[in-house]
Amino acid sequence: MIDVLVIGGGNAALCAALMAREAGASVLLLEAAPLAWRGGNSMHVRNLRCMHDTPQDVLLEAYPEEEFWQDLLKVTGGNSNEQLARYVIRASSTCRPWMRKHGVRFQPSLSGTLHLSRTNAFFMGGGKALVNAYFRSAQELGVQVRYEAPVSRLEIEDGRFVAAWVGEERIAARACVLAAGGFESNREWMRQAWGQNERGEWPADNFLVRGTRFNQGVLLKDMMRHGADIIGDATQMHCVAIDARAPLYDGGIVTRVDCVSLGVMLNRDARRFYDEGEDFWPKRYAIWGRLVAQQAGQIGYCIIDSKAVGRFMPPVFPGEKADSLPALARQLGLPEAAFMETLNAFNAACRPGSFDHTVLDDCVTEGVRPPKTHWARPIDTPPFYGYALRPGITFTYLGLKTNHEAAVHFDGRPSDNLFVAGEMMAGNVLGKGYTAGVGMSIGTAFGRLAGTRAAAAALQEAQHAAA
Ligand SMILES: Cc1cc2nc3c(=O)[nH]c(=O)nc-3n(C[C@H](O)[C@H](O)[C@H](O)COP(=O)(O)OP(=O)(O)OC[C@H]3O[C@@H](n4cnc5c(N)ncnc54)[C@H](O)[C@@H]3O)c2cc1C
């Protein structure tokens, strides 16, 4: 019998498989996706948030534990298990040498709208290179990997893992790590979770999924059926506003449009609905998906002028371009009179200041609602550009409750041989909100922990069986 069964093929699963194998366990990893699409959402990532007390290779200055924790506290509004969060934070300071050993390479961050060179270590070649390196290392170490192996259900007895089913095949193991992501790719579940709004719309029908199509939440649902303890709320998720032309799945990072803080954001009635300059973009980019989800038709339009060009990462698809604002309104299909009223009112409300996108500057509006509290400059210099944006879901937060040993819980009791990592438990640390790079910090810390615990549980059981 296999010692450790790992379910999933993303960062958390691979970290668990590698650690379990290094601890001497035999390991089988089951990935739902075919080889070409392996790696889940992890193939799209760029960086991981790391605590450090002094400058380290690609990381500038220092990012101490307390600051990392305060950043998490701010975005989650306190909806975070401090013990688990601090475990993740501390683990983020020591994981990089281990990652390098398994072939992951880092590079300094690019400059742009995300001011992350102090806090986040970027992967050379992005997430695709990271998962490829981990799969290569896992196979060299003797981890067995099976693709196109979606697990449909688990056998659990008295809170212990017994076996997993792939179609008609039963796979028993001494211990198991669940690392099969969230349920963001399951459109029917998203539809139920978001329900119908006061306009009679089903908002989730207009959501796009930034990552893999394979995170259907099948195991999360199965664990609910088994009575596992659940954490989080099905409508909490990381959701950014992305180019409305992005594909339904796997558009990845290039569909993000990073110019909101440099312009104005309108709904389909051509009205502004939120302060575009509330805070630095890395601290605010993840609120815009939900804000757009709340608008009629779940669509928003970001409008900039040529002064903004060159100050943000260029999106992969060019925006609509026009030499006048009325022409831009027509091209975007927005009501022209309302569009001009909003833009004229905004432009007239911009107070003179010293524009500086690298600080919370003094360019503000006066007399319009909502205000724009930084980087407010009249949109008056042609050509003008507009991007239609839709909610783009990164991952959901509903997950399995866990503890400092990464154990799955049943009625408050930790399982001895069933563990969880990554998006399937991220809600323990991230009840809501997000800070860039923390998804990988959580997945790496808990993936490694879950793999270690699963190997220990399996090897202990093997010893008992032999005695
Ligand atoms: C576009 C994009 C960019 C991102 N950028 C970053 C970033 O720069 N930094 C960061 O920290 N986070 C980022 N994230 C979030 C990050 O991807 C996740 O936090 C992290 O990768 C989660 O890892 P995971 O292993 O839990 O899940 P995933 O990587 O999604 O892996 C889940 C795996 O489970 C498999 N699976 C699902 N169901 C089954 C089943 N029933 N049986 C078998 N296998 C199954 C899937 O095929 C997949 O391989 C980004 C996400 C996206 C979509």
The ligand as an SDF file (V2000), in Angstrom:
LIG
                    3D

 53 58  0  0  0  0  0  0  0  0999 V2000
   -3.8060   34.3270  -12.4940 C   0  0  0  0  0  0  0  0  0  0  0  0
   -3.3810   34.0050  -11.0910 C   0  0  0  0  0  0  0  0  0  0  0  0
   -2.2630   34.6270  -10.5570 C   0  0  0  0  0  0  0  0  0  0  0  0
   -1.8860   34.3730   -9.2430 C   0  0  0  0  0  0  0  0  0  0  0  0
   -0.7470   34.9610   -8.7850 N   0  0  0  0  0  0  0  0  0  0  0  0
   -0.3240   34.6740   -7.5250 C   0  0  0  0  0  0  0  0  0  0  0  0
    0.9400   35.1620   -7.0550 C   0  0  0  0  0  0  0  0  0  0  0  0
    1.7110   35.7970   -7.7870 O   0  0  0  0  0  0  0  0  0  0  0  0
    1.2710   34.8810   -5.7660 N   0  0  0  0  0  0  0  0  0  0  0  0
    0.4650   34.1340   -4.9390 C   0  0  0  0  0  0  0  0  0  0  0  0
    0.8060   33.9380   -3.7840 O   0  0  0  0  0  0  0  0  0  0  0  0
   -0.6980   33.6160   -5.3890 N   0  0  0  0  0  0  0  0  0  0  0  0
   -1.1090   33.8590   -6.6460 C   0  0  0  0  0  0  0  0  0  0  0  0
   -2.2710   33.2950   -7.1040 N   0  0  0  0  0  0  0  0  0  0  0  0
   -3.0250   32.4110   -6.1920 C   0  0  0  0  0  0  0  0  0  0  0  0
   -2.3210   31.0550   -6.1880 C   0  0  0  0  0  0  0  0  0  0  0  0
   -2.4730   30.4770   -7.4500 O   0  0  0  0  0  0  0  0  0  0  0  0
   -2.8460   30.1150   -5.1530 C   0  0  0  0  0  0  0  0  0  0  0  0
   -2.8980   30.6800   -3.8850 O   0  0  0  0  0  0  0  0  0  0  0  0
   -1.9560   28.8600   -5.0650 C   0  0  0  0  0  0  0  0  0  0  0  0
   -1.3840   28.5360   -6.2880 O   0  0  0  0  0  0  0  0  0  0  0  0
   -2.7930   27.7220   -4.5900 C   0  0  0  0  0  0  0  0  0  0  0  0
   -2.1230   26.5120   -4.7210 O   0  0  0  0  0  0  0  0  0  0  0  0
   -2.9200   25.1690   -4.5240 P   0  0  0  0  0  0  0  0  0  0  0  0
   -1.9230   24.1020   -4.7300 O   0  0  0  0  0  0  0  0  0  0  0  0
   -3.7040   25.2000   -3.2790 O   0  0  0  0  0  0  0  0  0  0  0  0
   -4.0260   25.1450   -5.6930 O   0  0  0  0  0  0  0  0  0  0  0  0
   -3.8500   24.9380   -7.2590 P   0  0  0  0  0  0  0  0  0  0  0  0
   -2.5340   25.3910   -7.7240 O   0  0  0  0  0  0  0  0  0  0  0  0
   -5.0410   25.5400   -7.9090 O   0  0  0  0  0  0  0  0  0  0  0  0
   -3.8770   23.3610   -7.4360 O   0  0  0  0  0  0  0  0  0  0  0  0
   -5.0420   22.5970   -7.2760 C   0  0  0  0  0  0  0  0  0  0  0  0
   -4.8030   21.2980   -7.9980 C   0  0  0  0  0  0  0  0  0  0  0  0
   -5.7890   20.3500   -7.6620 O   0  0  0  0  0  0  0  0  0  0  0  0
   -6.1710   19.6560   -8.8310 C   0  0  0  0  0  0  0  0  0  0  0  0
   -7.4920   19.0930   -8.5670 N   0  0  0  0  0  0  0  0  0  0  0  0
   -8.6560   19.7540   -8.3560 C   0  0  0  0  0  0  0  0  0  0  0  0
   -9.6480   18.8590   -8.0920 N   0  0  0  0  0  0  0  0  0  0  0  0
   -9.0910   17.6330   -8.1310 C   0  0  0  0  0  0  0  0  0  0  0  0
   -9.5950   16.3140   -7.9350 C   0  0  0  0  0  0  0  0  0  0  0  0
  -10.8830   16.0890   -7.6370 N   0  0  0  0  0  0  0  0  0  0  0  0
   -8.7360   15.2750   -8.0570 N   0  0  0  0  0  0  0  0  0  0  0  0
   -7.4240   15.4700   -8.3500 C   0  0  0  0  0  0  0  0  0  0  0  0
   -6.8960   16.7070   -8.5450 N   0  0  0  0  0  0  0  0  0  0  0  0
   -7.7160   17.7760   -8.4200 C   0  0  0  0  0  0  0  0  0  0  0  0
   -6.1090   20.6990   -9.9130 C   0  0  0  0  0  0  0  0  0  0  0  0
   -6.0440   20.1360  -11.1990 O   0  0  0  0  0  0  0  0  0  0  0  0
   -4.8300   21.4230   -9.5190 C   0  0  0  0  0  0  0  0  0  0  0  0
   -3.6970   20.7620  -10.0080 O   0  0  0  0  0  0  0  0  0  0  0  0
   -2.6530   33.5000   -8.4320 C   0  0  0  0  0  0  0  0  0  0  0  0
   -3.7480   32.8320   -8.9770 C   0  0  0  0  0  0  0  0  0  0  0  0
   -4.1160   33.0760  -10.3040 C   0  0  0  0  0  0  0  0  0  0  0  0
   -5.2980   32.3540  -10.8730 C   0  0  0  0  0  0  0  0  0  0  0  0
  1  2  1  0
  2  3  1  0
  2 52  2  0
  3  4  2  0
  4  5  1  0
  4 50  1  0
  5  6  2  0
  6  7  1  0
  6 13  1  0
  7  8  2  0
  7  9  1  0
  9 10  1  0
 10 11  2  0
 10 12  1  0
 12 13  2  0
 13 14  1  0
 14 15  1  0
 14 50  1  0
 15 16  1  0
 16 17  1  0
 16 18  1  0
 18 19  1  0
 18 20  1  0
 20 21  1  0
 20 22  1  0
 22 23  1  0
 23 24  1  0
 24 25  2  0
 24 26  1  0
 24 27  1  0
 27 28  1  0
 28 29  2  0
 28 30  1  0
 28 31  1  0
 31 32  1  0
 32 33  1  0
 33 34  1  0
 33 48  1  0
 34 35  1  0
 35 36  1  0
 35 46  1  0
 36 37  1  0
 36 45  1  0
 37 38  2  0
 38 39  1  0
 39 40  1  0
 39 45  2  0
 40 41  1  0
 40 42  2  0
 42 43  1  0
 43 44  2  0
 44 45  1  0
 46 47  1  0
 46 48  1  0
 48 49  1  0
 50 51  2  0
 51 52  1  0
 52 53  1  0
M  END
$$$$
